[in-house]
Amino acid sequence: MILLIGGTSETALVAQALADAGFVVVVSTATDLPLEIGSHPNISRTSGALDSQGIERLAGELRARMIVDCSHPYATAVKANARAAAKALGIPYAQWMRPRVPEYEDWIIVRETHTLAAETACAFGSPVLVTTGAKNLAPYAAEARRTGVELVVRVLPYQNSLVACHDAGIDSESIVTGRGPFSVEENLKVIRRFNIGVVVTKDSGEAGGMPAKIEAARVAGCHLIVIQRPASCDKENFTDVSRLVAAVGKRLAMA
């Protein structure tokens, strides 16, 4: 049995491929929010936030022979916890990583923190659209207030996201909700509605709608600030599902 740490839109793709290869897969997600996990009878799901000990306990109860990590590229704590749990149990670990998109010369790459991204974005003096999710909004809200820059955020349409926005002091009129990935036109609609001049995004890859954000920013003449992926993303990982499945089979055969 394989414990698959889910979270990205590719979770179903990976789970289905593993199940098709003959593995029983249990997908673990932090929340019970809607997420495709595949339709194979060998796939099931459990939910609940877990630290390393929680993942270790769950994997032990399931008698998992391996942990496959499909968490978001920026979910550094989840990845660290999954690695630690696999090490503690003495079972193999493999990480799926959604492929990056090619970098463009006119990107502004921020290699540090959301605080630096907020300072960089607000320095242009134009309305800023933050598309990095409901976490880490406080630095953007604080810098927008300090500089007098209009701030707009786009978050998932769930209560916890709205609470995070309000906790950061963001007005309801400046909150756009929706579940991506978004098309070029959908991005442009928001950009034009608020006269956005700067877009802040994570390097979320094609599956996360990155190409559409890039094109929308180009068409609208917006500055595009991209928060670099964490260093943990550069550790051994797989960006091809067939290679991941082959590696899983090989590692389990050697275990």
Contacts in CASP RR format, 6 or more apart in sequence:
PFRMAT RR
TARGET T0000
AUTHOR 0000-0000-0000
METHOD contacts of the structure
MODEL  1
MILLIGGTSETALVAQALADAGFVVVVSTATDLPLEIGSHPNISRTSGAL
DSQGIERLAGELRARMIVDCSHPYATAVKANARAAAKALGIPYAQWMRPR
VPEYEDWIIVRETHTLAAETACAFGSPVLVTTGAKNLAPYAAEARRTGVE
LVVRVLPYQNSLVACHDAGIDSESIVTGRGPFSVEENLKVIRRFNIGVVV
TKDSGEAGGMPAKIEAARVAGCHLIVIQRPASCDKENFTDVSRLVAAVGK
RLAMA
1 23 0 8 1.000
1 24 0 8 1.000
1 25 0 8 1.000
1 26 0 8 1.000
1 62 0 8 1.000
1 63 0 8 1.000
1 64 0 8 1.000
1 65 0 8 1.000
2 18 0 8 1.000
2 23 0 8 1.000
2 24 0 8 1.000
2 25 0 8 1.000
2 26 0 8 1.000
2 64 0 8 1.000
2 65 0 8 1.000
2 66 0 8 1.000
2 67 0 8 1.000
2 68 0 8 1.000
2 248 0 8 1.000
3 26 0 8 1.000
3 28 0 8 1.000
3 55 0 8 1.000
3 58 0 8 1.000
3 59 0 8 1.000
3 62 0 8 1.000
3 64 0 8 1.000
3 66 0 8 1.000
3 67 0 8 1.000
3 68 0 8 1.000
4 11 0 8 1.000
4 14 0 8 1.000
4 15 0 8 1.000
4 18 0 8 1.000
4 25 0 8 1.000
4 26 0 8 1.000
4 27 0 8 1.000
4 28 0 8 1.000
4 67 0 8 1.000
4 68 0 8 1.000
4 69 0 8 1.000
4 70 0 8 1.000
5 28 0 8 1.000
5 55 0 8 1.000
5 67 0 8 1.000
5 68 0 8 1.000
5 69 0 8 1.000
5 70 0 8 1.000
5 71 0 8 1.000
5 78 0 8 1.000
5 82 0 8 1.000
6 27 0 8 1.000
6 28 0 8 1.000
6 29 0 8 1.000
6 35 0 8 1.000
6 69 0 8 1.000
6 70 0 8 1.000
6 71 0 8 1.000
7 29 0 8 1.000
7 30 0 8 1.000
7 35 0 8 1.000
7 70 0 8 1.000
7 71 0 8 1.000
7 72 0 8 1.000
7 75 0 8 1.000
8 70 0 8 1.000
8 71 0 8 1.000
8 72 0 8 1.000
8 96 0 8 1.000
8 98 0 8 1.000
8 207 0 8 1.000
9 36 0 8 1.000
9 181 0 8 1.000
9 207 0 8 1.000
9 208 0 8 1.000
10 70 0 8 1.000
10 96 0 8 1.000
10 98 0 8 1.000
10 207 0 8 1.000
10 241 0 8 1.000
11 27 0 8 1.000
11 29 0 8 1.000
11 35 0 8 1.000
11 36 0 8 1.000
11 37 0 8 1.000
11 70 0 8 1.000
12 35 0 8 1.000
12 36 0 8 1.000
12 37 0 8 1.000
12 38 0 8 1.000
13 241 0 8 1.000
14 68 0 8 1.000
14 70 0 8 1.000
14 96 0 8 1.000
14 241 0 8 1.000
14 244 0 8 1.000
15 25 0 8 1.000
15 27 0 8 1.000
15 37 0 8 1.000
15 38 0 8 1.000
15 40 0 8 1.000
15 43 0 8 1.000
15 70 0 8 1.000
16 38 0 8 1.000
16 39 0 8 1.000
16 40 0 8 1.000
16 43 0 8 1.000
17 241 0 8 1.000
17 242 0 8 1.000
17 244 0 8 1.000
17 245 0 8 1.000
18 25 0 8 1.000
18 68 0 8 1.000
18 245 0 8 1.000
18 248 0 8 1.000
19 25 0 8 1.000
19 38 0 8 1.000
19 40 0 8 1.000
19 41 0 8 1.000
19 42 0 8 1.000
19 43 0 8 1.000
20 40 0 8 1.000
21 245 0 8 1.000
21 248 0 8 1.000
21 249 0 8 1.000
22 42 0 8 1.000
23 42 0 8 1.000
23 248 0 8 1.000
24 42 0 8 1.000
25 40 0 8 1.000
25 42 0 8 1.000
25 43 0 8 1.000
25 44 0 8 1.000
26 43 0 8 1.000
26 44 0 8 1.000
26 45 0 8 1.000
26 46 0 8 1.000
26 62 0 8 1.000
26 64 0 8 1.000
27 35 0 8 1.000
27 37 0 8 1.000
27 43 0 8 1.000
27 44 0 8 1.000
27 45 0 8 1.000
27 46 0 8 1.000
28 45 0 8 1.000
28 46 0 8 1.000
28 47 0 8 1.000
28 48 0 8 1.000
28 50 0 8 1.000
28 55 0 8 1.000
28 58 0 8 1.000
29 35 0 8 1.000
29 45 0 8 1.000
29 46 0 8 1.000
29 47 0 8 1.000
29 48 0 8 1.000
30 47 0 8 1.000
30 48 0 8 1.000
30 49 0 8 1.000
30 50 0 8 1.000
30 78 0 8 1.000
31 47 0 8 1.000
31 48 0 8 1.000
31 49 0 8 1.000
32 47 0 8 1.000
32 48 0 8 1.000
33 156 0 8 1.000
33 158 0 8 1.000
35 45 0 8 1.000
37 43 0 8 1.000
37 45 0 8 1.000
46 58 0 8 1.000
50 58 0 8 1.000
50 81 0 8 1.000
51 81 0 8 1.000
52 80 0 8 1.000
52 81 0 8 1.000
52 82 0 8 1.000
52 84 0 8 1.000
52 85 0 8 1.000
52 88 0 8 1.000
53 85 0 8 1.000
54 81 0 8 1.000
54 85 0 8 1.000
55 67 0 8 1.000
55 81 0 8 1.000
55 82 0 8 1.000
55 84 0 8 1.000
55 85 0 8 1.000
56 84 0 8 1.000
56 85 0 8 1.000
56 88 0 8 1.000
56 89 0 8 1.000
58 64 0 8 1.000
59 67 0 8 1.000
59 85 0 8 1.000
59 86 0 8 1.000
59 89 0 8 1.000
59 91 0 8 1.000
60 89 0 8 1.000
64 89 0 8 1.000
64 91 0 8 1.000
65 91 0 8 1.000
65 92 0 8 1.000
65 252 0 8 1.000
65 255 0 8 1.000
66 86 0 8 1.000
66 91 0 8 1.000
66 92 0 8 1.000
66 93 0 8 1.000
66 94 0 8 1.000
66 248 0 8 1.000
66 251 0 8 1.000
66 252 0 8 1.000
66 255 0 8 1.000
67 82 0 8 1.000
67 85 0 8 1.000
67 86 0 8 1.000
67 91 0 8 1.000
67 92 0 8 1.000
67 93 0 8 1.000
67 94 0 8 1.000
68 93 0 8 1.000
68 94 0 8 1.000
68 95 0 8 1.000
68 96 0 8 1.000
68 244 0 8 1.000
68 248 0 8 1.000
69 78 0 8 1.000
69 79 0 8 1.000
69 82 0 8 1.000
69 83 0 8 1.000
69 93 0 8 1.000
69 94 0 8 1.000
69 95 0 8 1.000
69 96 0 8 1.000
70 96 0 8 1.000
71 78 0 8 1.000
71 79 0 8 1.000
71 82 0 8 1.000
72 78 0 8 1.000
73 97 0 8 1.000
73 98 0 8 1.000
73 202 0 8 1.000
73 203 0 8 1.000
73 204 0 8 1.000
73 229 0 8 1.000
73 230 0 8 1.000
73 233 0 8 1.000
74 202 0 8 1.000
74 227 0 8 1.000
74 229 0 8 1.000
74 230 0 8 1.000
76 230 0 8 1.000
76 232 0 8 1.000
79 95 0 8 1.000
79 232 0 8 1.000
80 232 0 8 1.000
82 93 0 8 1.000
83 93 0 8 1.000
86 92 0 8 1.000
86 93 0 8 1.000
87 93 0 8 1.000
91 255 0 8 1.000
92 248 0 8 1.000
92 251 0 8 1.000
92 252 0 8 1.000
92 255 0 8 1.000
94 237 0 8 1.000
94 238 0 8 1.000
94 244 0 8 1.000
94 247 0 8 1.000
94 248 0 8 1.000
94 251 0 8 1.000
95 235 0 8 1.000
95 236 0 8 1.000
95 237 0 8 1.000
95 238 0 8 1.000
96 237 0 8 1.000
96 238 0 8 1.000
96 239 0 8 1.000
96 241 0 8 1.000
96 244 0 8 1.000
97 233 0 8 1.000
97 237 0 8 1.000
97 238 0 8 1.000
97 239 0 8 1.000
98 204 0 8 1.000
98 205 0 8 1.000
98 206 0 8 1.000
98 207 0 8 1.000
98 208 0 8 1.000
98 239 0 8 1.000
99 205 0 8 1.000
99 206 0 8 1.000
99 239 0 8 1.000
100 203 0 8 1.000
100 205 0 8 1.000
100 229 0 8 1.000
101 203 0 8 1.000
101 205 0 8 1.000
101 206 0 8 1.000
101 210 0 8 1.000
101 211 0 8 1.000
101 214 0 8 1.000
103 109 0 8 1.000
103 226 0 8 1.000
104 214 0 8 1.000
104 224 0 8 1.000
106 224 0 8 1.000
107 224 0 8 1.000
107 225 0 8 1.000
107 226 0 8 1.000
108 120 0 8 1.000
108 223 0 8 1.000
108 224 0 8 1.000
108 225 0 8 1.000
108 226 0 8 1.000
109 226 0 8 1.000
109 228 0 8 1.000
110 116 0 8 1.000
110 117 0 8 1.000
110 120 0 8 1.000
110 225 0 8 1.000
110 226 0 8 1.000
110 227 0 8 1.000
110 228 0 8 1.000
111 228 0 8 1.000
113 139 0 8 1.000
114 132 0 8 1.000
114 136 0 8 1.000
114 139 0 8 1.000
114 140 0 8 1.000
114 227 0 8 1.000
115 139 0 8 1.000
115 143 0 8 1.000
117 132 0 8 1.000
117 139 0 8 1.000
117 140 0 8 1.000
117 200 0 8 1.000
117 225 0 8 1.000
117 227 0 8 1.000
118 139 0 8 1.000
118 140 0 8 1.000
118 142 0 8 1.000
118 143 0 8 1.000
118 144 0 8 1.000
118 200 0 8 1.000
119 143 0 8 1.000
120 225 0 8 1.000
121 128 0 8 1.000
121 130 0 8 1.000
121 140 0 8 1.000
121 143 0 8 1.000
121 149 0 8 1.000
121 198 0 8 1.000
121 200 0 8 1.000
121 223 0 8 1.000
121 225 0 8 1.000
122 128 0 8 1.000
122 140 0 8 1.000
122 143 0 8 1.000
122 144 0 8 1.000
122 146 0 8 1.000
122 147 0 8 1.000
122 148 0 8 1.000
122 149 0 8 1.000
122 198 0 8 1.000
123 147 0 8 1.000
124 197 0 8 1.000
124 198 0 8 1.000
124 223 0 8 1.000
125 147 0 8 1.000
125 149 0 8 1.000
125 198 0 8 1.000
126 149 0 8 1.000
126 195 0 8 1.000
126 196 0 8 1.000
126 197 0 8 1.000
126 198 0 8 1.000
126 223 0 8 1.000
127 149 0 8 1.000
127 150 0 8 1.000
127 151 0 8 1.000
127 152 0 8 1.000
127 194 0 8 1.000
127 195 0 8 1.000
127 196 0 8 1.000
127 197 0 8 1.000
127 198 0 8 1.000
128 140 0 8 1.000
128 144 0 8 1.000
128 149 0 8 1.000
128 150 0 8 1.000
128 151 0 8 1.000
128 152 0 8 1.000
128 196 0 8 1.000
128 197 0 8 1.000
128 198 0 8 1.000
128 199 0 8 1.000
128 200 0 8 1.000
129 152 0 8 1.000
129 153 0 8 1.000
129 154 0 8 1.000
129 190 0 8 1.000
129 191 0 8 1.000
129 194 0 8 1.000
129 196 0 8 1.000
129 197 0 8 1.000
129 198 0 8 1.000
129 199 0 8 1.000
129 200 0 8 1.000
129 222 0 8 1.000
130 137 0 8 1.000
130 140 0 8 1.000
130 151 0 8 1.000
130 152 0 8 1.000
130 153 0 8 1.000
130 154 0 8 1.000
130 200 0 8 1.000
131 153 0 8 1.000
131 154 0 8 1.000
131 199 0 8 1.000
131 200 0 8 1.000
131 201 0 8 1.000
131 202 0 8 1.000
131 213 0 8 1.000
132 200 0 8 1.000
132 201 0 8 1.000
132 202 0 8 1.000
132 227 0 8 1.000
133 153 0 8 1.000
133 154 0 8 1.000
133 155 0 8 1.000
133 156 0 8 1.000
133 161 0 8 1.000
134 153 0 8 1.000
134 155 0 8 1.000
134 156 0 8 1.000
134 160 0 8 1.000
134 161 0 8 1.000
134 164 0 8 1.000
134 165 0 8 1.000
135 164 0 8 1.000
137 153 0 8 1.000
137 164 0 8 1.000
137 165 0 8 1.000
137 168 0 8 1.000
137 170 0 8 1.000
138 168 0 8 1.000
140 151 0 8 1.000
140 153 0 8 1.000
140 168 0 8 1.000
140 200 0 8 1.000
141 151 0 8 1.000
141 168 0 8 1.000
141 169 0 8 1.000
141 170 0 8 1.000
143 149 0 8 1.000
144 150 0 8 1.000
144 151 0 8 1.000
150 174 0 8 1.000
150 194 0 8 1.000
151 170 0 8 1.000
151 174 0 8 1.000
152 174 0 8 1.000
152 175 0 8 1.000
152 176 0 8 1.000
152 190 0 8 1.000
152 194 0 8 1.000
152 196 0 8 1.000
153 165 0 8 1.000
153 170 0 8 1.000
153 174 0 8 1.000
153 175 0 8 1.000
153 176 0 8 1.000
154 175 0 8 1.000
154 176 0 8 1.000
154 177 0 8 1.000
154 178 0 8 1.000
154 190 0 8 1.000
155 161 0 8 1.000
155 162 0 8 1.000
155 164 0 8 1.000
155 165 0 8 1.000
155 175 0 8 1.000
155 176 0 8 1.000
155 177 0 8 1.000
155 178 0 8 1.000
156 177 0 8 1.000
156 178 0 8 1.000
156 179 0 8 1.000
157 177 0 8 1.000
157 178 0 8 1.000
157 179 0 8 1.000
161 177 0 8 1.000
162 175 0 8 1.000
162 177 0 8 1.000
165 175 0 8 1.000
166 172 0 8 1.000
174 194 0 8 1.000
176 190 0 8 1.000
180 208 0 8 1.000
180 209 0 8 1.000
181 207 0 8 1.000
181 208 0 8 1.000
181 209 0 8 1.000
181 212 0 8 1.000
182 209 0 8 1.000
182 212 0 8 1.000
182 213 0 8 1.000
183 212 0 8 1.000
184 212 0 8 1.000
184 215 0 8 1.000
184 216 0 8 1.000
184 219 0 8 1.000
186 212 0 8 1.000
187 212 0 8 1.000
187 213 0 8 1.000
187 215 0 8 1.000
187 216 0 8 1.000
187 217 0 8 1.000
188 216 0 8 1.000
188 219 0 8 1.000
188 220 0 8 1.000
190 196 0 8 1.000
191 197 0 8 1.000
191 199 0 8 1.000
191 216 0 8 1.000
191 217 0 8 1.000
191 220 0 8 1.000
191 222 0 8 1.000
192 220 0 8 1.000
196 220 0 8 1.000
196 222 0 8 1.000
197 220 0 8 1.000
197 221 0 8 1.000
197 222 0 8 1.000
197 223 0 8 1.000
198 222 0 8 1.000
198 223 0 8 1.000
198 224 0 8 1.000
198 225 0 8 1.000
199 213 0 8 1.000
199 216 0 8 1.000
199 217 0 8 1.000
199 222 0 8 1.000
199 223 0 8 1.000
199 224 0 8 1.000
199 225 0 8 1.000
200 225 0 8 1.000
200 227 0 8 1.000
201 210 0 8 1.000
201 213 0 8 1.000
201 224 0 8 1.000
201 225 0 8 1.000
201 226 0 8 1.000
201 227 0 8 1.000
202 226 0 8 1.000
202 227 0 8 1.000
202 229 0 8 1.000
203 210 0 8 1.000
203 226 0 8 1.000
203 227 0 8 1.000
203 228 0 8 1.000
203 229 0 8 1.000
204 210 0 8 1.000
205 211 0 8 1.000
213 224 0 8 1.000
214 224 0 8 1.000
216 222 0 8 1.000
217 223 0 8 1.000
217 224 0 8 1.000
238 244 0 8 1.000
238 247 0 8 1.000
END
